[in-house]
Amino acid sequence: MELLKELCEAHGAPGFEDNIRAIFRREIEPFVDRIEVDGIGNCIAIKEGKPGSPKVMLAGHLDEIGFVVKHIDDNGFLRLSPLGGFDPKTLIAKRVLVNTSHGEQITGMIGCKPIHIMTPEDRQKMPTVPQLFVDVSLTADEAREKIEIGDPVTLKQNFETHGSRCTGKSLDNRVSIYTLIESVKRFSNENVSVYAVATTQEEVGLRGAMTASHRIEPDCGVAIDVTLACDIPGATDHEQISALGKGVAIKIHDSSSISNPKMVRAMRNFAREKEIPFQMEILTAGGTDAGGIQRGGSAVPAITLSVPCRYVHSVVETIDSVDLEATVALLTEFLNNAHEVDLSYDS
């Protein structure tokens, strides 16, 4: 889990993914033929098959939800503009890291008005992101000297393991970067050309996957992401989406894409044949890079394989390593057999 720990503890808000891209490139470069980085920051690791072999695009996004500095007030407090979707109640009293354009990392604390001085009406309201502020323990002059408007800000949390469980920030979606690296290491099939893409700006609209799909024009695509594991108190059985420890989740659909039915069937069959634990997933809200892959210029059949994750978009995201290994195993099995999967439609 050392690689996953390194990935999760690195910082990369949408559009500022340089640190994670460097780790991805370092780890995957020995196992591919070449690497390309495009104008939006996608890192495309290419392992060529035989001439004319089908192109399989893999996508996992580098970015985590974050912010940029929007304003520095006369007391040195920062106001933030969000990059990605936040539930404000998960932010209060959290530490953040400001990655300055001068190369310095400054720790701050997210604060709001104390409950002790709130009116009864205020106590009933959940603060919004614009009402929150960051205390960086600097005067206004010091803050403005060190920090620029537009500097990225990410949540700060250590990665921990507890038995088979892993918890920390940005498991969404560093599990995908880990999966891409491990699957490319393990598969062996000269009948496919694999384009493993560490994508940018997924959290703000699947932008990296869409541009990469237009560039590559793959024959099919597989996105790797987390999905909601709502196997917790208060959620009914039909609300669970997925559960920890029950294997990789094979997605049927979410709000960004409908998985290609033939790819769903193939993934399910491979999992059964190889006794890889799996569960089926339908996510009614939220999307993945599969939606960006599908919108590529060549209209691409695509699917998502998901790692179940509790407490998504918080600093205590939690996965089970059993599910992560199942995801790597199923993706590897697909890559070893992708050339034999018929994705054609009847004419």
N, C-alpha and C positions, 0 to 999 in steps of 0.2 A: 504493500500500500504506500510505499515511499513516493512513487511517482504520482499517485493520486493526491497525496498530501501536498507535494510541491505544486501541483497544478491548482489545487483549491486555495492554497494560501497565497498564490500569486494574484495580482490585481489587474483587471482589464475590463473597464466599462465599455459599452458599445462605442466603437470608433477609436478606442484606445487599447487595442488588444496586443500590443507589441510584446509584452513579457510572456504571454501564454503562447503566442506564435513562435517565439524563440525556443521554448521548451519542446513544442510539437516538432519543430524542424530538427532540433538536436536529436530527438529520440527516434524519429522515423527515417531520417535521411539514409542511414546505412542499409535500409531494407527496400529502397525504391530506386528507380532509374534516374529520375530527375525531380526537381522541385521548382515550381513557379509561384511567384507572388504577384497578384494582379493589383489594379489601381485602387481597389477598395480595401485591400489588405487580406483577402482570402489567400491561404497557403495551400497550394495544390500539390500533393505528393503523388507521383505517377509511377505505377509499376506496369510496364508494358507486357502484353501477351503477344501471341502470334499475330502477324499482319492480318488485318481484317477481323480480328476477334472483337466481340461485343464490348462496349465500354460501360462499366459499372461505376456510377458516381456514389461515393459515400459522403455524408455531410454530418458534421458535428460542430456546434458553434462555440467559438472561443470566448465570447463576451458573457459578462454577468450583469445583472441589473445594477445601475449606479446612478450617478448624478454628475453635473458640472456645477461649478461655483457660478452663481448668478449675481450675487451682490455681496459687498463687504460694508457693514454699517460703521457708524462713527465710534462704536465701542469694540470693534474687531470681530463681531459675530458674522458668520457666513449664512447666506440664504442660498438654497439649492434649486436647480431645475432638474427634474427626474429624467433618466434615460431608462425606460422600461417601467413595468407595472409594480407599484408598491402598495402594500396594505399598511397604512400609517401606524396602526397599533403595534406593528412589529419593529418600528424604528425608534420609539422613545427610549432614551437611556442607553443607546447603543454607541459603540465607538466606530469611527470612520477613519479612513486614511485619505488625505489629500495628496495626490501625486502632482507636485508642482512642475511647471515648465522649466524650472531651474534645476530639476533633478532631485529635489529634496522631498522626503515623505514626512508629512506632518499629521500627527494623530489629533483627532477632535472628538468631541462628545456631542451627540444629538440631544438637545434640550427643548423643553417647552415650559410654559407657566406652571409653577407648582400647584398641586391640588389645594394646598392650604389657603391660597389667595384667590381661588376660583369662586365665582358665584355658583349657586346651586344649579342654575341653567347651564353654565359652562361645563360643570361636572358631568352633565348628561351627553355632551357632544364629544365626538372623537376628533382630535385635531387633524387638519389636513397637512399635506407635505409643505405647502407654502407657509403655514403657521409655525413649522419647526425651524430651528436654527442650529448651527454648529458652533460650539465653543472651542477654539483652538488655543486658548490661553495666551493670546497675543493682544497687544494694543492695536488700534486701528492702523497706525503708521507701520508697525511691525508686520501686521497681516498683509497690508497692501504692498509692502516691499517684497514679501516672500511669495505671495499667492496672486495669480492672475485670474481675471474673469475668464471662465471657460476651462479652468483646470479640472481634471476628472477627480471624482470622489467615489470611493467604494467602501462597503462595510468591512469591518476588521474583526476576524474571529479565527481562533486556532482550529485545526483539524484534529479530531480525536477518533480513536477506535475503541469499541466496547464489544468484545467478542467478535461476532461476524458483522456487527453494525459499525458504520462510519458516519460521523456527523461533523458539520461545519458549514461554512459559507460556500456558495458557488459550486456545489455538487451539480446544480443546474448551471452550466452543462459540462463541467470538466469531466464528468463520467464519459461523455461522448468522445472527448479527445483521447482519454485513456483507452477507450474501446477501439477507436480507429488505429491507434498505434499498435495495440496488441493483436488485432485481427490481421493487419498488414504483415506483421511479423510471422504469424502462424500459417496463413493460407499458402497453398502452392497449387497454382492452376494456370498454365500457360495459354489456356483457351479463353481467358478474359483479360482485358486491360482495366486496371483498377485506378480510379482517380479519387484519392482520399482527400477530401477538402475540409480543412479547418476554417469554418466560415466566420465572417464578421457580421455584426449588427443584426443578429437574429432577434434580439429582445426589443428592437424598435421596428420590426416589419419584415423579417426574413430577407433582408436586402442582399447579404452576401451569397446566400444559396441561390437566389434568383439570378444574379449576375454570373455566378460560376456555371450554372446550368446552361445559360445562353452561350457561354464561352466553350464549354466542353461538348455540348450536344450529346449527352449519354444515351445509351439504349435503355437503361433503367437506373433507378436511384434508391438508395436506402439512407434515411435520416436516423440518427441516434440521438435520443433525448431522454429526459426524465418524464415521468407521468405522476399524477397524484396517487399517493397511497393514503387513502382515507380510512384505513383500518384502525380507527381510533374511537374513543368514547364520543358518543353524540352523533355518529354517522350511521345511518341505516345500511343494511346489506346492499341495497341497490345503489347507494351513493358512494360506495367504496372505490370504484374505478379499478384499483389494483390493491395488492397487499404485499407487505414485505415478506421475503423468504419463499415466495411461491414461484419465482422464476421470471424470465424476461417477459415483458408484455408486448404482444403482437397487436399493433393498432388496426382497428377497423376504420375508424374515422375520428377526426376532431374538427374544430371550426375552420381549419385552414386547408384540409385535404381529406379526400376519401382514398384509402389505400387501394391499390390495384388488387382486385379479387384474386387474380392468379398468383400474385406475389404473396398474398395472405395465405393461400392454400399451400404454396410451396414452403413457406416458412413453417407453417404448422406441421406439414409432413416431415420436414427435416428434423424438427424438434422431437417428434414422436419416434422417428427412426433412430435417432442418436440418444434418446432418453434425456433430452435437455429439458429441464423444468420450464414451463411456460404458462402464461395466462393470456386471455383475450382482453383487449382494451377498447372501450369507447369513451372518449373524452368530449363532452358537449361544449366546453369552453376552453380556449387555448389552442395553440397550434405549434407546429414544428417546421424545420427546414424542408420537410417533404412538400409542403405547400409551395415553397420557392422552387424546388426541383421540378415539380409538375409544370410550373409556368415557364420553364425554359423554352427556347425557340423551337425545339423539336417535339414539344408536347410529350413529356416523359412519364412512363409508368413508374410509380414510386410507392414507398411504404415507410413507416416508422417502426423501429424497434425501441422500446422504452424500458428504462430502469425505474422501477417503482421508488418513489421518494416521498417521505412525510415532510410536512412543513415547508413546502416549496416557496421560494422567494423570501426566505428568512435566513438568519445566521445559524440556525440549528437544523438545516436540511439533513435528513437522515436516510441512508440506504442500507441494504444488506448486501454484503459481498457475494453471497450466493446468487443473487439476481444479476449483479454486475458480471460475474463469471459466466452465467448462462447467456447473457447478451453477447459477450465476446465469442462464446462457443457457437451460438446460432449464426452470427454474422460470418464467422470463419467458414462454417459449413455451407452457407449460401454462396460465398465467394468460390469455394471449391467446386460448386455445381451450377453456378449461374448460367453457364453457356447452354445448359440442357433445359432450362426453364422456358417454356413456350409462353410468350407474352402477346402473341398476335391476337387480333380480333377477327371474327368472321367477316368476310367482305360482303 
